[in-house]
Amino acid sequence: MDSTKAAKVLRQLEDLQASQDINIIRLSEPISSSVPQDGRLRNSDASNVSLDAPTPASLDADLAHYKELFAKLRFSYVEQVTKEKFIRAIVGDPPLIVTMQENLDLEKENAVAKSELRALKLDMADMVTELERKGRELSKRYEAIQLDTIKLKELPEKARELEDRISELQADRQLNGLDPNHNLPLGKTQELISRRKREQQELARELEALQSKAPRKRKEVERLQAELQPLEAKRQNSTAAAKEARRRKEAALGGVADDLEQRARWWRASETVLKQVLDIKT
């Protein structure tokens, strides 16, 4: 999404919020406004919560408090009305006399009314549960929308920064003539990165294998050097003997010279064989 589209969506969202005041906390206004603001507070824990900034916990406390008050008020009302009816019945002229059958009929009517009331209470409890579930769901969606709105407001500025950065990189590329691999599209760049990673892993495996072989090779080199030292001493002795034989040959004539010549040839042949076997370069 570019900066133009993001700005357009942001304007539409702001217009929607301006035309429809979405505020879940306003559901508490009917309860809060019905409380007299004369400085007299309730003697309950819910009274210590500020009505200017209600929270889910404070609303639950208010609801429990009102349920308790309504239960006490209902009991007092029923008690008062019953007493009044009873007094009027016994002091009336003529007094109201209720028969057994009338009591039985009234009990049946009360039983039917109680069953209907119980069913209505169950339906109301299910409705309240469903409303609470939907309320929590809407609250989470509302918070998500608020966070998305904040991110959306920041998106145009970030998009402009990225566009400026892209322009700078393109200018640097034109001036410096970068590597062609730096100008690849996203798909080929990812393929190149994957190939380089595979090559790096292969080199790491080869290096690890060579490092594991290094101690054995080092020991083998040390062993060959130990074997080579006596042979090197023999070669030096043979070379010295050959030089001495050549000197004697040049200095003397006869059978002795021929014998030294044969020995020199033998030493030269031995030296050549040793060099080939040991791969010695002089």
Summary of the structure (lengths in Angstrom):
residues: 282
radius of gyration: 53.1
end to end distance: 74.0
largest distance: 180.9
contacts: 574
relative contact order: 0.04
helix: 84%
strand: 0%
